[in-house]
């Protein structure tokens, strides 16, 4: 992994909420039996029921989130066509909410059901291990961590949590090995030293314990749970006067450590994050009006969250509120001068509106921050090509390919720009051969290669026999008009004008039968050229629209362009 788990926020993979219900503790009245507490028959053999948990110690907003999530799960369980992954995410979300608020009985059951439905999801098994560790159930935690290790052995904090479980089981040598795996990692070092220091205490290595626990206090003075064991280590060394200072400072705060999944779990306690989460899930449902409302509500509490404001702008645009979306993007750009996504999307919006100067400036602004930004490179290349600057477009397409873009349409536009620049046919041939290997299907580059081999006048480039082989193979595989027309061209280039004319004339008749009268005239002019023993004017048959990108589709970009983290 594994930045993989760190790259995804909790809301992206969890389910969402719907209509709220009232638990027994909320108003003192018992609700009707819920599906979660009394599972439908088709789920009862695989899942465990989850009775309502008492919510009277939570503030109303937090309690409402849990009620809404349970209500959503009830609806999903009653649905006949719910997908397993959607149901697993909803159970996982409920388990995460319970865990975030230390309601461990409900968390255990919900995470069990999430794991049953999606046994390959690292997140749910890791949360199950966390819940077990929080309750001091080291054996259960270790079993879950073993499952987690099979799914993603590279997750950074995994060895640390294994050390914690093994220490709880008094398997000290194994625990020491686990802690030492992450001892050198800056974000995990303090917690690893804390575990190693406790092992040293148990093994009466007073100096080792003092050294390690003293370093923990130096790294994280706020970790007051370290004071007492550090004092015990000093006692063991005979330094009783120094020890008294620490022995009286008993605390509960353990050393902090980098664990993206646990950070995301704790973030569920924050109201803004919950609203952002709801917004992401509404986007997944294509409910952009609700998504905009949720992101807007979350931004009221976290107005400086540039990622969330960018997602808010996207939802506004897709909900049809284009002016408000543009304003939100401008605010995100102002608040996050080094953030590339809002700047890129604002350029797309300008491009869509026909303000090509502002769009180009925006794309270039993104590239100043991130020279390898694939979106900015390809969109700016398309813009320059549409504006007629083939040289600038070709250079940008090359940069986009060098940055890792692998899209057939980009290669096609690149080749068109190269062709418009009058690039030598030998270079064009090499490009087409390379592109065809990269994108063999559909065979557009093979089609173009056959045309070039048949018609090029550059010495060493033309290869009419190879062109004819390619054209025949394409026409046999798919006798569509474009491949029949290509075969006619290759026949004529090989000197068989009679066969070429007959095949072209058949295409004329077919177009006439379809009523495609504009095509009839163009096809007939080529047939007449073959009748006269001549090849058609290739400049007139260049298929230029094939090589020119269409206008920007802002809806598609704002919906589909990836955001590693939506808030």
N, C-alpha and C positions, 0 to 999 in steps of 0.2 A: 504494500500500500504505500508508502502509503500516505501520501497526502490525499488519497482518494476520499477517506472519511472526512478529513479536514476541509476539503473543497466543497462539501455539501452541507448545507444547513439543515436543521431538523425538519423544517416545514416542507422541504422539497419532497421528502419521502413519506410524510405522515398523512393520514386522512384528515377529514375536517368535520365540522360540527353542523348541526341542523337545528331542529326545534328543541327547546329546552323542556326538561321534565322536572318535577319536584321530588327530591329524595325525602326519606322519612324525617331527617333532621332539619330540613329547611323550614317547614311550617307546622310540623307535628302531625301531619296527616299522611297516611301511607298511600302511595300511588298504586295504580293497577300494575299487575305483574308485568315485568319487562322481559324482553327476549334475552338480555344478558343474564338475568337472574334465573330464568327458566328457558333454557335453550330450545329452539325448534328441533324436532326429531332428527332432521338431516345433519345437524351439527353436534348433537349430544354425544355421539360416540367418539368424537375427536377432540372437542373443546371442553374446557371446564367452565361452569357458570361463574359469574362475578356478581355477588350480591352488592347492593348499593353500600357505599362507604359513608360513614358519618362525616359531614362537611362543616359542622358547626364551629370549628376552630379556624376555618378559612375565611378570608374576607369575601364579600359577595361576588366580586369579579372572578376570583380564582375558583370559587365554588361553581359559578355559572359555566366556566369552561369545562369542568368535569361533567356537569349535567348535560351540556350540549353534546359533548363527545359520546357519552353513553347513549343519548337519544339518536345520534347518527349511527352508532353501532346497532341499536335496535332496528333501525330502518334497513340497514344493510343485511342483517341476519334474516329479515323477513323477505328480502328480495330474492327472486328466483334466478336472476342472471348476474349476481355480483361476482366479480373476478376475485380469485384468491388473494392476489397481491394487494388489491384495494382493501379487502377485509383485513389482511395481515397488517397493513399500514394503520388502519383504524384501531385495531387492538394494540398495536405498538404505541400509537399516540396516547391511548388511555393509560397504558402501563407507564409511559414516560411521565405523564401528568401526575399519576399517583406517586411515582418515585420522586419526582421533583418536590413533592409536598410531604414526603416521608410517610406515605400511606402504603406501607409495604405489603400488606395482605392483598390489596387490590392490584398492586403493581406486579406481584408474583404471578397472579392468575392471568392478568392481561398479557404479560410478556410470554407466559407459557403458550397462550393461544396464538400469539403472533408468531412464535417459533414453529408451532405445529403447521401453521398455514404457509410459512415461508422459511423453511429450515436453512436456506442459504444466506439469509440476511444477517450479516455480522452485527449490526447495530442492536438487534433485539437480544441476542445471546450475550452481548457485552453488557447491556443494561441489566440483564438478569443476574450476571455475575456481580455487578455493582450493588444491586439490591441485597444479594446474599452477604456481601462483605459488610455493607452498612448494618446488617442485623447480627453480624458476628458468626454467620454460618459459613465457616471456612471450607468445609468439605463440599458443600453445595456450590460455593463460589468457584472452587478449583475445577469441579466438573464442568461448569459453564465456561470457564476460561480455557479449558482443554478444547471444548467445542469451538470456541472463538479462534483459537490458534490454528485449527484446521482450516478455517475460512480465510483468515488473514494473519499469518504469523508475523508480518512486518509492522503491525500497528504499534506505534512508538511506545505507548504506555502499557502494553500488554504484559511485558516482563515484570514491570513494577507491580502491577496488580497480582500477578502470580506470586511474586515474593511476599506480598501481604497475606495471601491465602496460605501459602506454605508456612509462614511464620506463625499464623494462627493455629496451624496443625502441629507445631513444634518440630517441623521437618527442617531443621536449621541449616544443614549443609545445602539442601536444595534451594532454600530461601536465599541464602548468601549468593549462590550462583545466579539466581534470577536477578537480584538487585545489582550485582556487578555487571550484568549485561547493559544496564542503562546508567551506571554510575558516572560515566564520562559525558553524558548528554546534559547540556546546560539547563534545559527546561525540566529535567527529571532528577538532577543531581541531589538537590536538597532532600527530596522524599526518599531517594535511594539510600543516602547516607543515614537518614533517620532509621530506616529499616535495618541497615547494617549495624548501626550503633546499638539498637535493641538486641540484636544477636550477640554482639560483643558483651553486653551486660549479662545476658543469660549464660554465656560461657566464661564469665568473670575475667574478661579481658578489659580491665578498667582503663588502661591507657588508650586502647583502640576505641573504646566507647567514648571517652572524653574527647579525643581528637575529632571523631566524626560528628558527635552531637554539638560540640563547640563550633564546628564549621557550619552546621545547619543554622545555629543561632546567628552566626555572622551573616549568612546568606539571607535568612528570613527572620529578623528579630520578632516579627509579629506572631511567629509560630510558638505560642506559649506552652503547647503540650510538650515541647522539648525540654522545658526547664527542669521538671522533676527527674526524668531519667538522667539528664546531664548532672544534676546534683548527686544522684546515686553513684555515678561514675567517679565524681570527685571524692565522695566518701570512700570508695574503694581504693582510691589513690592516697588516702590519708589526709586529704585537704579539707578537713571538716569545716573550718571557718568559711572558706570560699563556698562550700557546698550549701551552707545554711541559706545563703542569698537565693539560691535557685530552688531549694526544696520547698520554700514557702510560696513559690510562684507557680502553683499548680494551674494548668490551663487546659483548654479543650481544642485550640486551633492547631491542627497538624500542618506540616509543611505543604505548601501548594505545589502543584506540578502541572505540566502541559498535558492536557487530555481533551482534545477537541470535542469528543462525544459527550463528556461529562459537562463541559462548558455549555454545550447546546442543551443538555438536560436542565441545567440550572436556569438557563435563559427562559424556560417556560414559566418561571415565576414572575417574569416581567410582563406588564400589560402590553407594552408596545410590541414586543416580540410575538406575543400571542396574536395580535392583530395582523402583523406581517405574515405570520404563518397562515392565518385564515385567508389572507389575500393571495398567497401563492397557490393554495388549494383551490380557490375560486377561479384562478387563471386556468388551472388544469381542467376545470369543468367548463371552461370557455364562458364563464359568467363574469365578464369584464366590468360591468357596472358595480357588482358587489366587490370585486377585487379592488377597484379604485376606492370605494368607500372604506374598505378595511385598511388599505395602505395609508389613506389619508388620515384615518383615525389613529393609526400607529405613529404617524409623523407628528401628530399633535404632541405626543410625549417624547419623541426622539427626532426633533426637527433637523438635526445635523446629520442624520443617517443618509449618506449620499446614495448608497446602494438601494435603500428602500425608496428614496425619492425617484430614482431611475425606474424602478419597477412600478411605482405609482404613475409616472408619466406614460409608461407603456400601456398600463391598464386604461388610463384616460384615453389614449389614442384609439385603442381597440374598442372602447365604448363609444367612439364617435365624437369625443370632446377634444378636437384637435388643437384648438387655441390653448386650452388649459394644459394639454400635454406638452406643447412647445414651451410654455411658461415654466412648467415643472422641470423640463430638461435644461432650460437656461439656468434655473436656480441650482440644479445639481452640478452643472459645469462650474458655476461660480463658487459653490461650496466645496467642490472637489477638483481643484485645478490639475491634479495629476491622475484623476480617474478617466480612463479612456472610454468606457461604455457610454456614459451620457453624452460625451462630446461626439462620439461616432454616430449615435442615434439622432442627435440634433442635426448633424450633417446629412443624414439620410432624409430627414424631414425637409430640409432645405432643398435637397436634390429632387425630392418628390414634388415640391412646389415649383420647380423650374428655376430656382435661384442657384444657378450652377457656380457662380463666383463664391457665394457663401458656403456652398456645399464643399467645393474644392478646398477652401480655406479651412473648413472644419476637418476634412479628412487629413489634410497636411498637419493640422494641429495634433491629431491623434498620433501621426507618424513621428512627430517630434518627441512625443512621450515614449512611444513604443514603435521603433522602426520596423519591427516584424509583424505588426498588427495586420492579420490577414484580411479582416473586413475592410479596413481603410485602404489597404493596397488594392484589393480587387474592385471595390466600389469606385475608387478614384480612377483606376484604369478604365473601367466602363464609362465613367463620365468623360474622360479625355477622348476616348474613342468615339463616343457619341458627338463630341464637339469637333471631331475631325482631326485631332492631333494624334496621328498614328504613331509617331515616334515616342511621345510621352506615354501613350497607352502601352506600347510594346515593352518599354522599359519597366513599367509598373507591373504588367503581367508577369514578366520574368522575375521581378522581386517577389511577387505573390507566390509563384511556384517555388522559388528558393526558400520562402518562409514556410513551405510545407503544404500549400493548398493543392488539393487533388480533386478538381471538378472538371468534368469534360467540357462544360460550356466555357470555362475560363480558357482552356487550351484552344478551343475553337476560335474564340475572339482574338486570342494572341496570334494565332496563325493568320487570321484575317488582317490584323494590323501589320504583321510582317509582310504579307503579300502586297498590301497597299503601299508599303514603303519601297516596293520594287526590289525586295530582297532576292538575291541570286537563287535560281531554281534548285541548285545543288543544296543550298542551306534549307530551302523549303522542303525538299524531298527528305532530308535527314530528320527534320522536325516531325513530318508526318509519320515516318517510320517509327520514331520514338513514341509519339503520341498514340499510335495504333497499338503498340505493345502495352502502353499504360491503360488504354481504354478500348479493348477489342470489341466490345458491344455497348451500344449499337455501332455498326462498322462505319461511322461517318468519316473517320480519318483514312480508312482503307479506300473508301469511295473517292475521297479527295486525292489520295495517292495515285489511284488508277487514272484519274483525269490528268494529273500532272505528268505521269509517265507517258500517257498517250499523246499529249499536246505540246510538251516542252520542246523548245528549239535550242536549249542549252546543250552543248556537246557533253556526253557522258551522263546526262540526266535521263533523257528519253529512253524508255524501254517498252516498246509497243507490245512485244510478246508477253511480257510480265503483266502489263496493263490488261491485256485481253484475258489472261488467266484469272486475274482478280475479278474482272467484270463478270466473266462467266460464272464464277463461284458465287458471287453476290446475287446474280439474277436467278440462278438455280435455287439458292436458299430462300429467296424472297422475290418473286416475279412482279414486284411493285413497279409502277411507271418509272420512278427515278433510276432504278437499276437496269431496266430495259433501255432507257435512254442512254445510260452510261455504256452499256454493251454496244449499242449502235455506234456511239462515238469511237469506242475502241476498235470496232470492226473497220470503220472508215479510216482511222489512223493507221491501221494495218494494211490498207489498200483495198479492202472488200467493200467498196461503196455500194454495190448492188444489195448485199445483205443488210448493210446499214440503212439504206433508203427504205427497204421493205419494213424493217423493224420500226423505223421512225414513222412511216406512214400508218402502221398499225396503231401507234400511239396517237396520231392525229385523229383517227377514226374513233378511238376510245374516248378521247377528250370531247369529241363532238357528241357522242352518245350521252355523255354526262352533262352536256350543255355548258362546258367550260370553254366558252368562245374565245376568251382572251388567250388561253393556253393554246387553242387550235392555231391561231395565227403564228405564235412563236414556234410551235412545234413544226408547222408547215414550212417556215423559213429554213429550218435546219434540214428538213427532208429535201427541200429544193437545192440546198448546198450540196448534199450528198448526190443528188441527181446530176449535178454539174461536176462531180468529182472533186469537191472542195470540202475542207473542214469548216465548221461554223466559226464565226467571230467569237473567240473565247472571252474577250472582254465583255461582250454582251451576255454571255452565259456564265457569269462569275458567281452567281448565287450570293450576291452581296448581303441580302438580309440575313442569311445564315450566319454571317460573321459579325453581325452588329448587335450589341446587347440591347435589350428592350429598355424602356423607361423604368425607373426605380419603382418597385412595389413596396411602399413604406409599410403597408399592413403586414406583409410577409416578414419584413425585416424586424419590425417591432414585436411581432409574435414569436418568431423562431430564432432570432440571433441569440446565441447562448450567453447566459450570465452565470459564471461560476458560483456566485453567491447572490441571491436576490435581495438580501438585506443585511 
